[in-house]
Amino acid sequence: MKPIAIIGAGLAGLTAAAELQRRGLPVIVFEAGKAIGGMAASFKDKDGFAYDFGAHFITNRLATALGAADTCRTVKHYGEAVLLNGRFRNYPLGLLFDPRFAASAVKARLTPAAPARSAADLFRANYGGALAEAVAIPLAEAWSGAAARDLAPAVGQKFGAGIAKSIYLNVAARVSGRAVSNGYSHEMPESAGVYHVYPEGGLAKLLEPTVQAVRASIRMESPVERIVVRGERVVAVRVRGEEIPVSAAISTAPVNVLPKIVEGTDALDALAAFRYRPMAFVNLRFSGRAILPDTMLWVPDRQQRFFRVTEAPISMPWLAPEGKTLLTYDLGCEVGDETWRMADEDLAELCLEGTCRIFGNDLRKRYLGAGGTLRTPIAYPVFLSSYESARQRFAQDSGVAGLYSIGRHGEFAHILMEDIYWRTLRRMNDVAAYVGDRQASGSDPVRDLMGVSSELLDSLAGSLQPAPAPHA
C-alpha cells in the first residue's frame, strides 16, 4: 500500500498521522522546519517570562484526548472585558446590562430582517445597531483588515455560545473556581466540566505523546515542493527533487498556497484569492500584576493601533516571574506596511503610549521593557464575500480526489486547538474510506500514473486486439 503523505507536523498533522496509523494505514509526515509543533510553540527568556506564539486556549478534554492531562495545570480564572468610552465592561454580562445595548438588541429581534448579506448585516440583526456599531463591527474590521460590509455572514461562526449558554458557563466558572471554557469549542459541547488547562513546560509538551507515537514516520526539514495530480487524482509528492508515490495527500498549508504546489490541475486556482490577515504580536513587561481588568481586554477604539490586549499571568501566574506581568498586544497589519516594517522598539513604544492613554502615564514607571515582537503573515482567515461561494465549496471538498486540507490554515476556518483536533479526527474517516475504496477496487497503477480514464484505456486495449480471422 502506498503511504499517505501528511504535510506539516503541527497539531493537525500529528493528529492525522496518529489516527491513520491507529487504523493500520501507512503515513509519512513531511515537516519543512527544524521543529515539531507548528504554531504550538512557547519561548522563555533569560528573565523568566514565557511567551506563546498566539493565544492558545487548551481544555482539559483536549489534554486528555492527547494523553497529556498529567502534564497540565488547571487554570482557575479566565475572563474578558471590553473598553467602551473609557469604561471597562465585563463580557458578555456587562454589555447585556447596558440599557442602550439591551434596548437596541430587543428592537432588532422584534424587527423582521432580510437574510444577512454581510457580516455587518448579521451583527446588526443579532446584537442590535448600537452594539454592532460600537463593538462588533470595529473589532471585526480590526482583525480582518476589511470593511464589515465586505465580509461574509459566516464570520459570525467565529463567535461563541448564545446569551443564555454564556451566562450559564460564566456562573459555572464562578462556582467551580475553574476557567470554564466559553466559546472556545464549537465541535464538542461546552459544560461546567470542560475548563482551561496549561501544560507544564509550554505548549510543545501537549504534543509529546502524539509525537512519540508517530516519530518514526516524521521526516524533518523535508518541504513538499509539489503535490502531483494526474487525472484529477493525487498520485505522488515531490520532496527534495524525489517523486514519492502516495495514495493520498493531507495538507496543513495555507489554502492559498495550494495552487502553487499542486501540479497537474487547475481545480484549485480559485484558492489563490483567499486572504489571511497578517498580525504583529507585541510583548511588554511590567512590574506588578492585574494591569488589565481581566485576562483579555478588547479595544474597539479605531484610534488605537491594537484591538486586543492579553495579560496571561492573570490566569496563568507561572508565565511571569513573581511580582511581574506580561501584556501581549494584537496589531492588525499587512505584509510590508508601516506596522509590519516598524522596528520592534518603535512598536513597543507605540503600544506603551496607547496603554498609558487608557490607564494613565503612571504606568510608565512600572514598564520593564519590551519582550519582543512576533509577526505572522497568516494569523486569521478573512471571509470575504467575493469568494464566499468558493470557500463553501472548498469546505466540502478540495475538488481533487485524494487531496485533503486540515487545521486552521488548511481548512481556512476560524477554529482553535480543540476544534482542530476533533475536526481532524472526523476528516480522517473520509481519508480512510477513500484509501480503502481505492485498495478494494484494485486500482491499476498504470492508469493512475497515466491519468487517463478506465474507459479510454479499455477502448484502446480493445483496438489493439488482433482482428478475427475471416470465415471460410
Rosetta blueprint (number, residue, H / E / L):
1 M L
2 K L
3 P L
4 I E
5 A E
6 I E
7 I E
8 G L
9 A L
10 G L
11 L H
12 A H
13 G H
14 L H
15 T H
16 A H
17 A H
18 A H
19 E H
20 L H
21 Q H
22 R H
23 R L
24 G L
25 L L
26 P L
27 V E
28 I E
29 V E
30 F E
31 E L
32 A L
33 G L
34 K L
35 A L
36 I L
37 G L
38 G L
39 M L
40 A L
41 A L
42 S E
43 F E
44 K E
45 D L
46 K L
47 D L
48 G L
49 F L
50 A E
51 Y E
52 D E
53 F L
54 G L
55 A L
56 H L
57 F L
58 I E
59 T E
60 N H
61 R H
62 L H
63 A H
64 T H
65 A H
66 L L
67 G L
68 A L
69 A H
70 D H
71 T H
72 C E
73 R E
74 T E
75 V L
76 K L
77 H L
78 Y L
79 G L
80 E E
81 A E
82 V E
83 L E
84 L E
85 N L
86 G L
87 R E
88 F E
89 R E
90 N E
91 Y E
92 P L
93 L H
94 G H
95 L H
96 L H
97 F L
98 D L
99 P H
100 R H
101 F H
102 A H
103 A H
104 S H
105 A H
106 V H
107 K H
108 A H
109 R H
110 L H
111 T L
112 P L
113 A L
114 A L
115 P L
116 A L
117 R L
118 S L
119 A H
120 A H
121 D H
122 L H
123 F H
124 R H
125 A H
126 N H
127 Y H
128 G L
129 G H
130 A H
131 L H
132 A H
133 E H
134 A H
135 V H
136 A H
137 I H
138 P H
139 L H
140 A H
141 E H
142 A H
143 W H
144 S H
145 G L
146 A L
147 A L
148 A H
149 R H
150 D H
151 L E
152 A L
153 P H
154 A H
155 V H
156 G H
157 Q H
158 K H
159 F L
160 G L
161 A L
162 G L
163 I H
164 A H
165 K H
166 S H
167 I H
168 Y H
169 L H
170 N H
171 V H
172 A H
173 A H
174 R H
175 V H
176 S H
177 G L
178 R L
179 A L
180 V E
181 S L
182 N L
183 G L
184 Y L
185 S L
186 H L
187 E L
188 M L
189 P L
190 E L
191 S L
192 A L
193 G L
194 V L
195 Y E
196 H E
197 V E
198 Y E
199 P E
200 E L
201 G L
202 G L
203 L L
204 A H
205 K H
206 L H
207 L H
208 E H
209 P H
210 T H
211 V H
212 Q H
213 A H
214 V H
215 R H
216 A H
217 S H
218 I E
219 R E
220 M L
221 E L
222 S L
223 P L
224 V E
225 E E
226 R E
227 I E
228 V E
229 V E
230 R E
231 G L
232 E L
233 R E
234 V E
235 V E
236 A E
237 V E
238 R E
239 V E
240 R L
241 G L
242 E E
243 E E
244 I E
245 P E
246 V L
247 S L
248 A E
249 A E
250 I E
251 S E
252 T L
253 A L
254 P L
255 V H
256 N H
257 V H
258 L H
259 P H
260 K H
261 I H
262 V E
263 E E
264 G L
265 T L
266 D L
267 A L
268 L L
269 D H
270 A H
271 L H
272 A H
273 A H
274 F L
275 R E
276 Y E
277 R E
278 P E
279 M E
280 A E
281 F E
282 V E
283 N E
284 L E
285 R E
286 F E
287 S E
288 G L
289 R L
290 A L
291 I L
292 L L
293 P L
294 D L
295 T L
296 M E
297 L E
298 W E
299 V L
300 P L
301 D L
302 R L
303 Q L
304 Q L
305 R L
306 F L
307 F L
308 R E
309 V E
310 T E
311 E L
312 A H
313 P H
314 I H
315 S L
316 M L
317 P H
318 W H
319 L H
320 A L
321 P L
322 E L
323 G L
324 K E
325 T E
326 L E
327 L E
328 T E
329 Y E
330 D E
331 L E
332 G E
333 C L
334 E L
335 V L
336 G L
337 D L
338 E H
339 T H
340 W H
341 R H
342 M L
343 A L
344 D H
345 E H
346 D H
347 L H
348 A H
349 E H
350 L H
351 C H
352 L H
353 E H
354 G H
355 T H
356 C H
357 R H
358 I H
359 F H
360 G L
361 N H
362 D H
363 L H
364 R H
365 K H
366 R H
367 Y E
368 L E
369 G E
370 A E
371 G E
372 G E
373 T E
374 L E
375 R E
376 T E
377 P E
378 I E
379 A E
380 Y E
381 P E
382 V E
383 F L
384 L E
385 S H
386 S H
387 Y H
388 E H
389 S H
390 A H
391 R H
392 Q H
393 R H
394 F H
395 A H
396 Q H
397 D L
398 S L
399 G L
400 V L
401 A E
402 G L
403 L E
404 Y E
405 S E
406 I L
407 G H
408 R H
409 H H
410 G H
411 E H
412 F L
413 A L
414 H L
415 I L
416 L L
417 M H
418 E H
419 D H
420 I H
421 Y H
422 W H
423 R H
424 T H
425 L H
426 R H
427 R H
428 M H
429 N H
430 D H
431 V H
432 A H
433 A H
434 Y H
435 V H
436 G H
437 D H
438 R H
439 Q H
440 A H
441 S L
442 G L
443 S L
444 D L
445 P H
446 V H
447 R H
448 D H
449 L H
450 M H
451 G L
452 V L
453 S L
454 S H
455 E H
456 L H
457 L H
458 D H
459 S H
460 L H
461 A H
462 G H
463 S H
464 L L
465 Q L
466 P L
467 A L
468 P L
469 A L
470 P L
471 H L
472 A L
